[in-house]
Each structure stands twice: as structure tokens, then as C-alpha cells.
Amino acid sequence: MSGKPNQPGEAGIGRGIGMNKKLPAWLVLTVICVVAAALLAGTNLMTKDVIAENANRAKMETLGKLLPDAKTFEDDPESGISIGKDGDGNPVGYALAAVTQGFGGEVETTVAARPDGTINGISVGGSNFAETAGLGARAKEPEFQAQFAGKTAPVALKKDGGEIDALSGATITSRAVVKGVNQAMEGIAAVAGFTVESTSTAEHLGEGKYAATAQGYGGPVKVYLTLDDSRTIQEIAIGDSQFAETKEVGGRAKEPAFQDQFIGKTLPVAIGDIDAISGATITTNAVIEAIGEINDALDKGLADSPITEEKQPEAAPAEEKKESAAGTKTGVRKRSGGSAAATAAPEAESTQSGNVKVRRKTAGTTATPVPDAEAAEAEATEAPAAEATQSGNVTVRRVKK
């Protein structure tokens, strides 16, 4: 028998040590979580001041460029407006940032105005700016921004009756900037003392009923909403007598498959919350913009404003009406308990009055997918891989090689 004999109790001691080293899994996970949380908290403490300092530095650089005559800046705590003052403490300008919805997400537009209400300059961007490179992202270029200097609000694109040239292939982004400029100027006017005509189209149509209009591809797109006390959409109607979106493209905004997506959603609604109409991004964005305008107006007391004479269309009896001579269904599809007259799909109720179709919330419903359209609206998708031209009702897509 060779080798060093074990000392008495050696094996037992080894087994005891091994058992003590084996910790419960929950304890290991707890330690890992505590350490990770401590590291994250420490990192936040070390960087939050740096982040705030960088943000403030960027803000001051922007203000300095927009109001070069100002020696100092003072923030109004209530409105968030930055007031630029000369060496004697007299206001030489005001600046305010407004955030609107662009094609790729939020577009932050900072606007500087002179005391007389003239726009001194604008700056476009923001930490969440994600517009398409070469298209919407060109809103950050000086050539586009310089158009606003010297003008008074409200401003508008030339295609909407104003003086601002839209970015080619980026109508959605261009309109987002214009909307931001007008919103900022309205805010500045309240502090500076000059007057700006409101661009809001929001209307109060009765208890819980509202409407607003936004510019679509073929013209104005009016949206009617019925909301509950939490601003959850109970009914939606899209389009009025001026609705002129391209048939089978933007015109599908009036179809149940698109409108049903909004039922049950609480304001605000973002474009990412619903499926856009294929080939009709401009029309889809107009609907979202109109809903957003209603939400903004509610924040400013729209529910307490006078009721306008126009009424939101009411639901018609539960029956399917015959198609018109033009082949377009002018009737109503409404869910009815066992009624043979109602042939509509049971997932939703709808009614159409004139050119307006109402969608109502029903229990346990799901929206059916919107089928792909063969045609697409020009400038609708802002996709750099294709060009679009439109002649009459025919849209041609040309793919770049």
C-alpha cells in the first residue's frame, strides 16, 4: 500500500467545505441583481449632470444662433419660453421649442421671434429626430430653415396655400416643421404680447364629440371622434364633403378595416399605434394629425368651448343599403342581434351619412388587415429607393437602379 495516508477526518472536512460553497440559486440571483442595480445607479449619478450640462450647452448654442443680438437668456418658468435680452435687460426676442409628429418620429422645432411677432429663425432636430436621410432629414439644412425667417405666423407650405417650399419627397416632414413653427409662435405670442391667428381646426360638437381637419394627399381630411371621460375613442368617422383622397389608396381611410384600429385607443394616438394604409402614408398621417389636434385642444379646454352647429353623424338603423348608381356603397353596416337585414361583418358597427362613415366600438373586436394597394401616393412613403409620379388617378412607381 503506497501513498500518503489520509489524515483522520480529512475526507469529512473536504465534503463539508464543498457543501458550504454551494449557495442557493435564489441568493446568487439576488446578489447579481443588487450589484447590477448599484452599478446602474452609480453610472446614472456620474452621468446625469454631464448629460444635463450637454443639453443645456446645446440649447444655449441654438438660442445664440437664433437670437444673436441677445446678451443673456432668461427662461419663463410657466411657459418654458426663453427670453433673450440685451445689455440693458430689454427683450430682443423669444424662443420656444415645439414637438410634432414627422414621418420617422418626433420632430422638434425651435422658433425664435422678434418682439414684433416676426420669425427671426428656426432650428429643426431634437434628440429623437429620425427622419429619412436625404429626404426628411434635410429639414435640418439651412436652405430649408432660412425660408421661415422674416415671416409671420401662421405659415404654410406652398402646396397648402402658403409661402414655404416643401422638401422634395418629404411632405410629411415639411408639414411637421410648419406645424411646429405655428404652435411655437402661438405660445410665444401669449408672452410677448403680439397676436397670432390660431391654426387649430378642432371643434366641439357636443358632449364627448369633437372634430378636426388635417391636410391629406388630395385635400383636407376631417376626423370626427366620440370620446369617453378618459379620452378613449368610442366612435370615429373619417371624411366629409371635401374628402378627395385617391380612390383605392388614401380613400381606404373610410374603410372599416382601417377605422376599427382606432376604436378603444386612448389619446394621444401615434402613427406607430396603427397599421398605415399601404401606399397612403400622407393620408394616414393626416388622420393621426387631426386626432392629435383634438387632443391638444382638449388640453387647452376644448371640452368647455362653445358647441358648433355641425353635428357628428349618428348611427343609422341596422340594415345594409343598396349600392349607388356609381357602384359605391352608401349604406350602413351595423351589428344587430340576429337581424337578417344586417349583412356586415360582426366585428364592428358602421354607418355612413353622406360622405361620412362612423365606426363604433363593439366588444371583443379585432381589425382585419388592410389589403395591399397596387398604387401608391406620390411622396407618401418618403422611401429613397423609389420615385413616384401621379397623373390623374394613375400613380407610377419608378425604382432607382
C-alpha positions in Angstrom: 0.0 0.0 0.0 1.6 3.2 -1.2 1.0 7.0 -1.0 0.4 9.3 1.9 -2.5 8.0 4.1 -5.3 10.3 4.7 -5.3 12.2 7.9 -8.1 11.5 10.3 -11.2 13.4 9.3 -9.7 14.8 6.1 -12.4 13.4 3.8 -15.2 14.7 6.1 -13.6 18.2 6.2 -13.4 18.3 2.4 -17.0 17.3 2.0 -18.0 20.0 4.5 -16.2 22.7 2.6 -17.8 21.7 -0.7 -21.2 21.8 0.8 -20.6 25.3 2.2 -19.5 26.6 -1.2 -22.8 25.6 -2.9 -25.1 28.7 -2.5 -28.8 28.6 -3.2 -29.6 29.8 -6.8 -32.0 32.5 -5.5 -29.3 34.0 -3.3 -26.9 34.2 -6.3 -29.5 35.9 -8.5 -30.3 38.3 -5.7 -26.6 39.3 -5.3 -26.3 39.7 -9.1 -29.4 42.0 -9.2 -28.2 44.1 -6.3 -24.8 44.6 -7.8 -26.2 45.4 -11.2 -28.7 47.9 -9.7 -25.9 49.5 -7.7 -23.7 49.8 -10.9 -26.6 51.4 -12.9 -27.4 53.8 -10.1 -23.8 54.8 -9.8 -23.5 55.3 -13.5 -26.6 57.4 -13.6 -25.3 59.6 -10.7 -22.0 60.1 -12.5 -23.5 60.9 -15.9 -26.8 62.7 -15.2 -25.0 66.0 -14.5 -22.9 65.6 -17.6 -26.0 64.9 -19.8 -27.9 67.9 -18.4 -24.9 70.1 -18.9 -24.5 69.0 -22.5 -28.2 69.5 -23.2 -28.1 73.0 -21.7 -25.0 73.8 -23.7 -26.7 72.7 -26.9 -29.8 74.7 -26.1 -27.7 77.9 -25.5 -25.8 77.4 -28.7 -29.2 77.1 -30.6 -30.5 80.2 -28.8 -27.4 82.1 -29.6 -27.7 81.4 -33.3 -31.4 82.2 -33.5 -31.1 85.4 -31.4 -27.6 86.7 -32.0 -28.5 90.2 -30.5 -29.3 88.7 -27.1 -26.6 89.1 -24.4 -28.4 86.9 -21.8 -31.3 84.5 -21.8 -34.0 84.1 -19.1 -36.4 81.2 -19.0 -40.1 81.9 -18.2 -40.9 79.1 -15.7 -44.6 78.9 -16.6 -44.4 78.8 -20.4 -40.9 77.4 -20.9 -40.1 80.3 -23.3 -36.6 81.6 -23.4 -36.4 85.4 -23.4 -33.4 87.0 -25.0 -32.3 90.3 -23.5 -29.8 93.0 -24.5 -27.2 94.5 -22.2 -29.8 96.8 -20.6 -32.2 93.9 -19.9 -34.7 94.7 -22.6 -36.2 91.8 -24.6 -34.8 91.4 -28.1 -36.5 88.1 -28.8 -38.3 85.0 -27.6 -37.7 81.3 -28.3 -39.7 78.2 -27.8 -39.5 74.6 -29.0 -42.5 72.6 -30.3 -42.6 68.8 -30.9 -44.7 67.4 -33.7 -45.0 64.1 -35.4 -42.9 63.6 -38.6 -42.5 60.6 -40.8 -39.9 58.8 -38.7 -40.9 60.1 -35.3 -40.8 63.3 -33.3 -39.6 66.5 -34.9 -38.5 69.2 -32.5 -38.6 72.7 -34.0 -37.2 75.6 -32.0 -38.5 79.0 -33.1 -37.2 82.5 -32.3 -39.4 85.5 -32.7 -38.8 89.2 -32.5 -40.9 91.4 -30.2 -43.0 92.5 -33.2 -44.0 88.9 -34.0 -41.7 88.3 -36.9 -39.9 85.0 -37.1 -36.1 85.5 -36.6 -35.1 81.9 -37.4 -35.8 78.3 -36.7 -33.8 75.2 -35.8 -35.0 71.6 -36.6 -33.9 68.4 -34.9 -34.2 67.1 -31.3 -32.8 64.0 -29.6 -35.5 61.7 -31.2 -35.2 63.1 -34.7 -35.2 60.1 -37.1 -36.4 61.4 -40.5 -35.2 59.6 -43.6 -31.6 60.6 -44.7 -31.6 62.5 -47.9 -35.3 63.3 -47.6 -37.0 64.4 -44.4 -33.6 64.8 -42.7 -33.0 67.7 -45.0 -35.3 69.7 -42.7 -32.1 70.3 -40.7 -30.4 72.1 -43.6 -30.0 75.9 -43.6 -31.6 76.2 -47.0 -34.9 74.9 -45.8 -34.9 76.6 -42.5 -34.0 80.0 -44.0 -37.4 80.2 -45.7 -39.1 81.0 -42.4 -37.0 84.0 -41.4 -38.9 87.3 -41.7 -42.3 85.7 -42.0 -45.2 86.0 -39.5 -47.3 83.1 -38.3 -49.3 81.2 -39.3 -47.1 79.8 -42.1 -47.9 77.1 -44.6 -46.4 75.1 -47.5 -47.0 76.5 -51.0 -49.0 73.4 -51.8 -51.2 74.3 -48.9 -51.6 77.9 -49.9 -48.6 79.4 -48.1 -45.1 80.5 -49.0 -42.8 77.6 -47.8 -41.3 75.2 -50.3 -41.7 71.6 -49.1 -38.8 69.3 -49.1 -38.9 67.2 -52.3 -40.2 63.7 -51.3 -40.8 64.7 -47.7 -44.2 66.4 -47.5 -44.9 64.8 -44.1 -41.7 66.1 -42.5 -42.2 69.6 -44.1 -45.7 69.8 -42.7 -44.5 68.7 -39.3 -42.0 71.6 -39.2 -44.7 74.0 -40.3 -47.0 72.8 -37.6 -44.2 73.1 -35.0 -43.5 76.7 -36.1 -47.1 77.7 -35.8 -47.5 76.0 -32.4 -44.4 77.7 -31.1 -45.4 81.1 -32.4 -48.8 80.8 -30.7 -47.1 80.0 -27.4 -44.6 82.9 -27.8 -47.4 85.4 -28.7 -49.1 84.8 -25.3 -45.9 86.0 -23.5 -44.6 88.6 -26.0 -47.9 90.3 -26.4 -48.3 90.1 -30.2 -51.2 88.3 -32.0 -51.1 85.1 -33.9 -54.1 83.6 -35.6 -54.7 80.1 -34.3 -54.3 77.3 -36.8 -56.3 74.8 -34.8 -59.2 73.3 -36.6 -60.6 71.4 -33.5 -64.3 71.7 -32.9 -66.6 70.8 -30.0 -69.7 69.1 -31.5 -71.4 68.2 -28.3 -70.8 66.1 -25.2 -67.8 63.9 -25.9 -67.9 64.7 -29.6 -65.1 66.5 -31.4 -63.7 67.0 -34.9 -60.5 68.4 -36.5 -59.1 68.6 -40.0 -55.6 68.0 -41.4 -54.2 68.2 -44.9 -54.2 64.9 -46.7 -52.9 64.0 -50.2 -55.9 65.2 -52.2 -57.2 67.8 -49.8 -58.5 68.2 -46.2 -59.2 65.1 -44.2 -61.7 65.7 -41.4 -61.9 63.3 -38.5 -64.8 63.0 -36.1 -64.4 61.4 -32.7 -66.6 60.4 -29.8 -64.5 60.1 -26.6 -65.3 58.9 -23.1 -64.0 60.8 -20.0 -60.6 59.1 -20.3 -60.3 60.2 -23.9 -60.7 56.7 -25.2 -62.1 56.6 -28.7 -65.7 55.2 -28.8 -66.6 56.2 -32.3 -64.6 57.5 -35.3 -65.7 59.0 -38.6 -63.3 60.0 -41.4 -64.1 62.4 -44.2 -66.7 65.0 -45.1 -67.9 66.5 -48.3 -64.4 67.8 -49.1 -62.7 64.4 -48.8 -60.8 63.8 -52.1 -58.2 61.2 -51.3 -57.2 58.8 -54.2 -59.8 56.0 -54.6 -58.4 52.6 -53.6 -55.4 54.3 -52.0 -56.0 57.2 -49.5 -59.7 56.7 -50.0 -59.4 53.5 -48.0 -59.2 55.6 -44.8 -63.0 55.4 -44.8 -63.0 51.6 -44.8 -63.8 49.6 -41.6 -60.5 47.7 -41.6 -58.6 51.0 -41.2 -61.0 52.8 -38.8 -61.6 49.8 -36.5 -57.9 50.1 -35.4 -58.7 53.4 -33.5 -61.6 52.1 -31.5 -60.7 51.6 -27.9 -57.4 53.5 -28.1 -56.8 56.4 -25.7 -55.5 59.8 -26.9 -52.8 60.6 -27.9 -52.5 58.1 -30.8 -49.2 57.8 -32.6 -48.7 56.6 -36.2 -46.9 53.6 -34.8 -50.1 52.5 -32.9 -51.9 51.6 -36.0 -51.2 50.0 -39.4 -50.8 52.7 -42.1 -52.8 52.3 -45.3 -50.4 50.8 -47.8 -49.2 53.4 -50.3 -51.1 56.2 -48.4 -48.8 57.4 -45.7 -49.8 61.0 -46.2 -53.5 60.2 -45.7 -52.7 58.1 -42.7 -50.6 60.8 -41.2 -53.4 63.4 -41.8 -55.8 61.2 -39.7 -53.2 60.9 -36.9 -52.5 64.7 -37.0 -56.2 65.5 -36.8 -56.6 63.2 -33.8 -53.6 64.8 -32.2 -55.0 68.3 -32.8 -58.2 67.3 -30.9 -56.1 66.0 -28.0 -54.0 69.2 -27.9 -57.2 71.3 -28.0 -58.7 69.3 -25.1 -55.6 70.1 -23.1 -56.4 73.8 -23.7 -60.1 73.5 -22.7 -61.9 72.4 -25.9 -64.4 70.5 -23.9 -65.6 73.8 -22.3 -65.7 75.7 -25.5 -69.0 76.6 -27.3 -70.6 73.8 -29.3 -70.5 74.3 -33.1 -73.6 73.8 -35.2 -72.1 70.9 -37.2 -73.1 67.5 -35.7 -71.2 64.2 -35.8 -73.1 61.7 -37.9 -75.4 59.5 -35.9 -75.8 55.7 -36.3 -78.4 54.7 -38.9 -80.8 51.7 -38.5 -79.1 48.2 -38.6 -79.5 47.4 -42.2 -77.5 47.3 -45.3 -78.5 49.7 -48.0 -78.1 49.2 -51.7 -75.2 50.4 -53.7 -75.5 53.7 -55.5 -75.5 54.0 -59.3 -71.8 54.7 -59.2 -71.2 51.4 -57.6 -70.2 52.8 -54.2 -71.9 51.5 -51.1 -73.7 54.4 -49.5 -75.4 52.4 -46.8 -74.6 51.3 -43.3 -73.2 48.1 -41.8 -74.2 47.8 -38.2 -74.0 44.8 -35.9 -77.5 43.6 -35.0 -78.7 40.8 -32.8 -79.7 38.2 -35.4 -81.1 40.6 -37.9 -81.1 39.1 -41.4 -81.0 42.6 -42.9 -77.6 43.3 -41.5 -75.0 41.5 -43.7 -71.9 43.3 -42.4 -69.1 41.6 -40.7 -69.9 41.2 -37.0 -66.7 42.6 -35.6 -67.7 46.3 -35.9 -70.6 48.6 -36.4 -70.5 51.3 -39.1 -72.8 53.9 -40.5 -72.4 56.3 -43.4 -74.2 59.6 -43.6 -73.5 61.4 -46.8 -69.7 61.1 -47.3 -69.0 60.3 -43.7 -68.8 56.8 -42.2 -68.9 56.2 -38.4 -67.1 53.4 -36.7 -68.3 52.4 -33.3 -66.7 50.3 -30.5 -68.0 46.8 -30.0 -67.0 44.2 -27.6 -64.3 41.7 -28.5 -63.4 43.1 -31.9 -60.3 42.9 -33.9 -59.5 44.9 -37.0 -58.9 43.0 -40.3 -55.7 43.7 -42.1 -55.7 46.3 -44.8 -55.0 44.7 -48.2 -52.0 46.0 -50.2 -52.8 48.5 -52.9 -51.1 48.3 -56.3 -50.9 52.1 -56.5 -49.1 54.4 -54.1 -49.4 58.2 -53.5 -46.5 60.3 -54.6 -44.2 61.3 -51.8 -46.3 59.1 -49.5 -43.6 56.8 -48.2 -40.5 59.0 -48.4 -38.6 55.9 -49.3 -35.3 56.7 -51.1 -35.4 53.6 -53.2 -38.3 54.7 -55.4 -39.7 57.7 -57.2 -43.4 58.4 -57.6 -45.3 60.4 -60.2 -49.0 60.8 -60.4 -51.2 61.8 -63.4 -54.9 62.0 -62.8 -55.8 58.9 -60.8 -52.8 56.8 -62.0 -49.7 56.6 -59.9 -46.4 55.3 -61.4 -43.6 53.9 -59.2 -40.1 54.0 -60.7 -37.4 52.1 -58.9 -34.0 53.6 -58.9 -31.2 51.4 -60.3 
